[in-house]
Amino acid sequence: MSRILVTGSSGLLGRHVASSLGEAGHAVTGLDVVAPPGDATWSHVTGEAGDLAVMAETAKDMDALVHIAAIPRPTGRPAVDVFRINMAAMYAAVEAARLSGVRRFVYASSFSVLGFPFFEKTIIPAYLPIDEAHPIGAQDVYATTKWLGEELVETMVRRGAFSAVSLRMPWIQTPDTFHAAIGPRRLHADAARDLWAYLDARDAAAAFVAAVERPLTGHVRVFISAADSYMDCASADLIGKAYPDTPIRTSIAGCAALIDTSAAERQLGFAPRHSWRDYPASEN
């Protein structure tokens, strides 16, 4: 059993991660400004992830720190607030981990480091499916904070503070959120901005458990995704309409995802198990 601090533990992703870590036998403490759900099985500390004093105190004696807390998009708040809040929390998390001698740091990064889906100037994928060698292309402030967050993690790994995993994820969904969130999105050309990608929260949580438990060195940065797209038509047809000039490096059969998760499979043993196609049908 390890002692693990999870920031942002009351959010959609955070509560799935905290719960899964607990089910895996770890002693979990959650840090969030919002109280956890009533059925939470982990200890809770109410506090700001961007407050270094709070973070350092809470991280004492922890074996791993899982950093999820962040403003999750660049819309709805001033850009200056998104940058300030996300970067303050990121710095406090890595510095608290260093000060406390945490051995493993796991970071909730995003596939938005590529520039999707919030770009201002149109981005065309250099190739498909996307993998870790694809060029970084952040344009908006949220994507920029996610990329800078990875680089802060890298600086700490470089100085020997801890080993780390950065998980680059697309849109997190559950059976309860999928149809309302993605149903309308499918009807618009802007769905191509997502690369039609999503990830079930349970699969995301499993990846975080693996990222905590797997014997790794250095800083591992990997994409994770559902195995399929969120559309009900062939991925090749979607590519042909939205990105007709993009080179296809490997076969993309049927409704397969356009994010290659083979690196996550090799390094973390990650394999997505859940698909929206198995979710209960929408009532609408």
N, C-alpha and C positions, 0 to 999 in steps of 0.2 A: 504494500500500500504506500502510495506517495501522497504528500500534502500539496494541494494544487490551488492556486489563486486564479479565479476566472473573473476578469473585468467585463462589465456589460452583461452580467449574468441574468438579468431580468428581461432582456430583449428576446426576440424570436429565436435568433441563433444561439445566444448566450444560454438561455434556459435549456435548450436541447443539449448543448455541450456539457453544462454543469450536471445535468441529470445523467447523461451517458457516462461521464467520468465517475460519478458516484456508483452507477451500476457496475462499472468495471472494477470497483473495489477501492477507489481512491477517496481520500478525505478532502472534500471540496469546500472552499470558502468563496462566496461570490461577493463582488464589490459592484455596487450600482447606486445611482441616485434614486432609483425606483425600487419599491419593495418587491420581493420575488412573488411568484404565484403562490396561492395558498397551499398547494400540494408540493412545494419545493422540499427537496430532501437534503439540501446543503445548508451550511451555515451562511449567514448574510451579514455584511457590513454595509451600512449606508454611507456613501461618500463619493466624492468626485475623483474620477480616474486621473484627472489632470493636476491633482493636489499631491505634490511629491511627498510631503510629510505623511499624508494618509496612506499613499501607496507603499512607502518604505516601511511604515509600521505594520501594515497588513501583510506585506510580503515576508516578514521575518519568519524564519524557519520553514519556508516553503521550498519544495523540491522543484516545482515547475510553476511558471506563470503563463497563463493563456490570456492574451490581450485581444479583446473583441470590442470594447467600448469605443464608440465613434459616432459622429454624425454620419448617417449612412448614404447620403446623396448630396449633390451640390445645389439642389433646388429647395425652395421653401425657406431658406435662411440666407442672410448676407454672406457672401463669399468670405469676407474677413472673419466671420464667426466660425465658419466651417474650418478654415485653416487654423485659426487660433486654438479652437477646442481640440481638434484632432491631433495637432502637433504637440500641444501641451500634454495631452494624455499619452501620446506615444513616447515622448521624452521621459515622462514620469515613470512609465512602465518599464522601459529598458534600464533606466538609472536605478529604480528601486530593485529590479532583479539583480543588477550588478552589486549594489550595496549589500544585498541580503544573501549573496552567494547562491542564487538560484541556478540550478544546473541546466535546465531546459526552458527555453522561451519559445512559445508558439504564437504566431501573429496571424490574425484574420485579415489577410490582404484581399485583393480583388482583381478580377480579370480586367477591371477598368484601367489598370496600369497600361494596357494597350491603347487606351483612348476611348474605348467603347464603354457605355453607350451614349455618353454625354458630350461628345466632341462638338466643337463649334465649326471647325473646318473639316469637311468630309474625309473620313479615313477609309481606305480600301485595304483589306488584309494583304500582306505581302505574299501570303500563301495560305492554304487551308489543307488539313485542319491546323489550328493554332497549336503551337507547343512553346516550350520555354525558350527556344532560340529566336522566337519572333521579336522584332524590334519593339521596344517600349515606345508608347506614343501618347502619354497623358497630356491633355489640354485643359480640362476643367480643374477646379481647385480640389474637389474630392479625390479624383484620380491622382492628382499630384501629391496629396497627403498620403495616399496609400503607397505610392512609389517611394516618397521620402521616408515613410515608415520602414519599408524594407531596407533602405540604405542605413537608417539608424541601427536597425538590428545588425546589419553587416558590420558596422563600426565596432559594436560591442563584441561580436564574434571574433573580429580581427584582433582585438586586444585580449582575447582569451576569457571573456567574462562568462560565457555560456555557449552551448550549442543551440541551434535554433531551426525552426521550420516556419516558413511563410506559405500560407495556403491561399492561392489565388482563386477566388470563387465567383461564379456568376450569381444571378438572382436567386435568392433562397426562397423556397416554397414549401408548403405543407398541403395535405389534402384539404384543409380548411381554407387556405388562402389562394390556391392555384386558379380556380375558375374565375373568381372575382378580379384577381390581379392581372392574369394573363389573357383571359377570354377577350376583353376589348382590345388588347394590344395586338392580337393576331390579325385584326382587321385592318391594320395600318402598315404602310410601308416602313414606318419607323421600327417595326419589329426586327428588321435587318440590323439595326444598331446593336441589338442584343446578341447578334449571331444566333438568335433563336435559342439561347442557352439558359438553362436553369439548373438548380441542384436541390434535391430533397433535403430538408433540414436534418433528417435522421442520418443520411449518408454523410452530410457535412460533419455531424457530431462524431460519427465513427472515424472520420479522417483526423479529427482533433485528438481523439483517444489514441490513435496510432501514432500521431505526431508527438504525443507525450511519452509513449511507452517504447517506441522503436529505438534501438541502439543506433545513433547517428552521430556524426561529427560535422563540424563546420556549420554552414547555413544552407539548408535545403529549401529551394524555392520551386514550388510545383503548382500546376493547375489541377483543380478537381472540378468535376461536372457530372451531371446525369449522363447516362450512356446514349440518350436520345435527345432530339430537339423538342421544343415545346409545341411544334407544329404537327399537323396530321397529314402532311404531304412529304414527298421525297426530298431529302436534303439537297440532292443534285439539282432539282428543279428550283429550289430557293436560291442556290448559288448562281444558277444560270440567269435568273432575273435580276438579282441584286448586285452580284459581283462576277459578271461574265468573263472578265479578263484575268481573274485571280487564278494563279497556278494551283492545281490540285496535286499534292505530293503523295498522298496515299488514298486508297479507295475509301469512299464514303458511301456505304450501302444503305439503302432504305432511308429511314428517318434518323440515322446516326448523328450524334453530336458533332459539332465542328470544332470542339476542343479536345485535343489529344491528352488523355490522362495516363498514358503508359508510364511516364516518369514517376507519377504518384504511385502507380501499381508496383513498380520496381523498388522504390525507396521506402514506401509506407505500407505496401500491401493493400492499397486502396482499390476497391472495386465497387462501383455504385450498385445498389440492390433495388432501389425504388424508382418507379417511373410514374409520371402523371397518368399514364394509360391504365394504371391500376387504381387510381383514385375513384371514389364514388362520383357518379355523374352529377353535374350541376343541376340544381333545382330550377334554374331559369330556362 
